[in-house]
Amino acid sequence: MKTKSKIIISIIICFAVLIFGVGMGSVYVHPTEIINILGNKLFSVPLSENISKTSISIVWNLRLPRALLAFIVGGALAVSGSVMQSVLKNPLASSFTLGVSSGACLGAGLVIVTGFQIAFLGIFTLPFVGLLCGMLTVILAVKFASRMDKNMENNTIILVGMVFSLFINAFLTLLTAMSKDSIEQLTLWQMGSFALKEWSNVFVLLPIVLVGVLVLMRYSRELDIMTFGEDQAFTMGVDVQKAKWIFLGLSAALTGSAISFVGVIGFIDLIAPHVVRKIFGSSHKIVIPMSLFFGGAFMVICDLIARTIVSPSELPVGAITALVGAPFFVYVYFNKRKEK
Amino acid sequence: MLTLKNVYAGYDGNDVLSNISLTVQENENLCILGPNGCGKTTLIKTISGLIPCKGSITIDGNNINSMKRHEIASKVAVMSQMSSIYFSYTVFDAVLLGRYIYMKNNAFSGPSYEDREFAEHCIDAVGLSKLKYKQINTLSGGQLQRVYLARTLAQDPKIILLDEPTNHLDLKHQVELIDYLKEWSKVDGHSVIGVLHDINLAVRLADDILFLNEGETQAYGKADDIISSKLLKQVYGMDVVSFMTDSLRKWESYNVEPSIIPKVKLRKIK
């Protein structure tokens, strides 16, 4: 099958998954009703008479913002993972490797424990501080790596990132141990959840992710060339140092902003890019946008499972992605070893 | 075309190369020979701009320190030994990446017709037309090295720097590659500067030879003028000529008839 056909079919399937995710739950809403409600809200299309006000409220106020947020978060994590894997030339690498999640967790933990709030940010203080700390961790890790190794070899970056991660996790453990009142809230945040998310979250996160993805797509050729080695990329005319900072910074920003809103959710950044490369090949002009769609759709499915499998209770979505992701991680690792 | 004057270069402030001077004219090839660790690869990296240096390196009269990255890349391309493939591309996509410096200003639009056509010519030139849409991780070592050669040609450089590109290749593919590069260097003011471990391949390709020893020039000039038993012994610490003649005698004792090596089958870029 031609790549264009594969792309069109995949995008249609991803949107179908999104609609399916909105429709499923304690109250089932038929896809045609969902499309009708969307048409009405966005383009003032007349509503069918048999659509109840409850359905409209469930779709528009509860499930659609939640599913869209899941889609955007999953997409952001997957794009970030695909870029990290290519820059570090390691199919198992991700922003988490560089300590984004640890930094974001510590930042969010401090906000939860101290109750600190920035007046003009209100409820967005937690995601803002989380993002800030996540980014700060990556910047410090990369700066430190560049000090230790002027060429910023990938192994140095990965090792430094892991050391920073463990070091910050130690602070988080101390913080958790010392603030017993907030243990539950801290633990739940670290497991990730889309519960009670509103349109405001979507409106804040969407532009960040779109800009990040577009800039990364602008540099997709540089990313392609860098997978053949940084020395080779340099001699082919790529400004490797600048490109590396852009890729690491934007990947960290995508992951940091995504998890700051919903908590730590792992493995999407590993699974989605791997599947995308299997289907579409490695060219990043396709891998980046398709990772956005696949990661988004996968997250919607995981969130659907999380909120329906033990209904009316809800599981942390991070647990669902980990249940699927951990065996997948092992599969990728051993498959790579077998290939060698 | 390329001139090095009193070049010093190395890593972390320690010079590996000392006082290297050389000139490579258009349509001339230079091979750099010497024992392991003598600074051959460092010299290739220095010429390509990967390692900063003291002294001066000029290409067509322009100092590389004052040239932008893409300007150097439009003049000098590097073909290294095969590296691991982490993510696979089709042969065409991999070769098209060689056109990067010509495509970098239109990042969102696809490659131009001219760039695609040039990449096609390069693939055709190395005889890989039938494998154009194959994934490179499914190719043999010889085919993969041809892909890298096509990508290097797609960069449309004046000078190709070789860093032991024949490693991991069988004899047939080694000779084919060297002969193709020799043909390539005969036209349009092209030149090849190569690090090769095999002296036989080096003299097959080179007009001039630079012998390095511990980062310094041991001998430099036309192959016919400088190669001697004494020099080879000094550089390699062994009697290379005796080894070669011994091997030749052995071959003469086998039941084999020498014949002319067939002319390289690869085609020139249109």
Interface residues (C-beta under 8 A of the other chain):
Chain A: S86 K89 N90 P91 K150 M217 R218 Y219 S220 R221 E222 D224 I225 T227 F228 G229 D231 Q232 F234 T235 M236 G237 V238 D239 R277 G281 S282 S283
Chain B: D12 K45 S48 G49 L50 R69 H70 I72 A73 S74 V76 A77 V78 S80 S83 Y86 F87 S88 Y89 T90 D93 A94 L97 G98 Y100 I101 M103 K104 A107 F108 Q135 Q155 L161
